[in-house]
Structures are given as C-alpha cells and as structure tokens.
Amino acid sequence: MSQIKQSYFLDFYNNLVEGNKERCSEIVKTLIDEGVDLKEIYVELFQKALYRIGKLWDHNEITIPEEHMATQIVEALISKYAPSSPTNSKNKAVVTCIDKEFHEIGAKMVAHIFEINGWKTYYLGASVPLRELLKFVKQSDPDIIALSWSLYLNLARFLEVVDSLTKLFPTKKIIVGGQALEENSNQLLKKYPNVKHIASIYELDDYLKKNN
C-alpha cells in the first residue's frame, strides 16, 4: 500500500506534464516533511509519473521537448532531495550507465539507495565508455559495480561490459538493472555467477541490508 495519497500523485503528475517545477518541488518537500520514505517517492511518485508521461509520448499526446522537460524536472528533484553521502564508509560502489545509455534517472536513484544504506558511492552518470569504466573500477576498487541498461538495442554493448568486468575483476559483485532486463534476464546472465539482476529500488534496498 503506497504511503502517497492519490491526490498528491495526481497533483505532481499534472504539474510535471505542465513543466511546473516549483509546484512539483513543493509536493516532494511536503511528502518528506510528512515522513514518506525516499524510496516510496522514487517509485510511487517519480517512476510512476514518468512511466505515464512515457506512454503519452508513445501515443503522440505530448512532444519530445515536453517529455524531456518532465525528465529534467525529476532529475533536478532527485538531486535536490538527495540523501547525504557517507564519507567514511568501508563499503564502496560504482554506479554507472553503460556506453550509449543516456537514461540515467534510474542509475541516479540507485546511487542514492546505496548512500541511504551507508555506502560511499561513485556515480558516473550516463554513457560511460567501457575503457574508461574499466580504468575507474581498477582505480577506485569498489565492492559492488552497479550497471544500468535501458535500451535493448544496446544488448551487444551490455554483454561486452559484463564480459570485460567479470574477466578483469572476477571476485567483484556486479548488479545490473534497467528496463532492458525486464525479460530474459536469467537467460542473459546465467553464465555470470557473480552478476545479479536487481529489478526494483525496493529489491536493491533489501539486498544491501542483507549484505551490509
């Protein structure tokens, strides 16, 4: 059962479609002041609203600029209400989108869930070239590498990243998520014993609580 009332969601969604950043921010602040969990805001407000807006775009009911505007508002709100990042944590994670993946909202949320659970996070953002990612992992020596993959047309790139990481860093845990993994994740990942598909923010939170 969602902690967020339908009236709040509809108010947020309508203002997001209209590009009213100030009202959207007011709603998020109200929810936080009322004690609504940040994970709930990510899933039941941001994610749910953006999925609806994506469907409007699919049906040509809004323009590309309007869809991009909504995405930028949500990205700004994620940054504005981000948890404080731990500085002295024994656990470290690298969170990144694979090369040619520009949808980074999910990855940004994932980085914050790590931080809520006390992890030091290196968030690399969208479209990180494989060679640069490998160099950074070697340099930062994280306990977990988290990869975001949204577009199925990037399948070959995704598999190249996973192959390279597992060969060069065979003892490191790798978690993967994103819309492209909603189907056939078990089949794609079965040859990688140290790679785990995480399907949601809630599942990630449970996983980190068990592995802290």
Secondary structure in CASP SS format (residue, H / E / C, confidence):
PFRMAT SS
TARGET T0000
AUTHOR 0000-0000-0000
METHOD secondary structure of the structure
MODEL  1
M C 1.00
S C 1.00
Q C 1.00
I C 1.00
K C 1.00
Q H 1.00
S H 1.00
Y H 1.00
F H 1.00
L H 1.00
D H 1.00
F H 1.00
Y H 1.00
N H 1.00
N H 1.00
L H 1.00
V H 1.00
E H 1.00
G C 1.00
N C 1.00
K H 1.00
E H 1.00
R H 1.00
C H 1.00
S H 1.00
E H 1.00
I H 1.00
V H 1.00
K H 1.00
T H 1.00
L H 1.00
I H 1.00
D H 1.00
E C 1.00
G C 1.00
V C 1.00
D C 1.00
L H 1.00
K H 1.00
E H 1.00
I H 1.00
Y H 1.00
V H 1.00
E H 1.00
L H 1.00
F H 1.00
Q H 1.00
K H 1.00
A H 1.00
L H 1.00
Y H 1.00
R H 1.00
I H 1.00
G H 1.00
K H 1.00
L H 1.00
W H 1.00
D H 1.00
H C 1.00
N C 1.00
E C 1.00
I C 1.00
T C 1.00
I H 1.00
P H 1.00
E H 1.00
E H 1.00
H H 1.00
M H 1.00
A H 1.00
T H 1.00
Q H 1.00
I H 1.00
V H 1.00
E H 1.00
A H 1.00
L H 1.00
I H 1.00
S H 1.00
K H 1.00
Y C 1.00
A C 1.00
P C 1.00
S C 1.00
S C 1.00
P C 1.00
T C 1.00
N C 1.00
S C 1.00
K C 1.00
N C 1.00
K E 1.00
A E 1.00
V E 1.00
V E 1.00
T E 1.00
C E 1.00
I C 1.00
D C 1.00
K C 1.00
E C 1.00
F C 1.00
H C 1.00
E C 1.00
I H 1.00
G H 1.00
A H 1.00
K H 1.00
M H 1.00
V H 1.00
A H 1.00
H H 1.00
I H 1.00
F H 1.00
E H 1.00
I H 1.00
N C 1.00
G C 1.00
W C 1.00
K E 1.00
T E 1.00
Y E 1.00
Y E 1.00
L E 1.00
G E 1.00
A C 1.00
S C 1.00
V C 1.00
P C 1.00
L H 1.00
R H 1.00
E H 1.00
L H 1.00
L H 1.00
K H 1.00
F H 1.00
V H 1.00
K H 1.00
Q H 1.00
S H 1.00
D C 1.00
P C 1.00
D C 1.00
I E 1.00
I E 1.00
A E 1.00
L E 1.00
S E 1.00
W C 1.00
S C 1.00
L C 1.00
Y H 1.00
L H 1.00
N H 1.00
L H 1.00
A H 1.00
R H 1.00
F H 1.00
L H 1.00
E H 1.00
V H 1.00
V H 1.00
D H 1.00
S H 1.00
L H 1.00
T H 1.00
K H 1.00
L H 1.00
F C 1.00
P C 1.00
T C 1.00
K C 1.00
K E 1.00
I E 1.00
I E 1.00
V E 1.00
G E 1.00
G C 1.00
Q H 1.00
A H 1.00
L H 1.00
E C 1.00
E C 1.00
N C 1.00
S H 1.00
N H 1.00
Q H 1.00
L H 1.00
L H 1.00
K C 1.00
K C 1.00
Y C 1.00
P C 1.00
N C 1.00
V E 1.00
K E 1.00
H E 1.00
I C 1.00
A C 1.00
S C 1.00
I H 1.00
Y H 1.00
E H 1.00
L H 1.00
D H 1.00
D H 1.00
Y H 1.00
L H 1.00
K H 1.00
K H 1.00
N H 1.00
N C 1.00
END
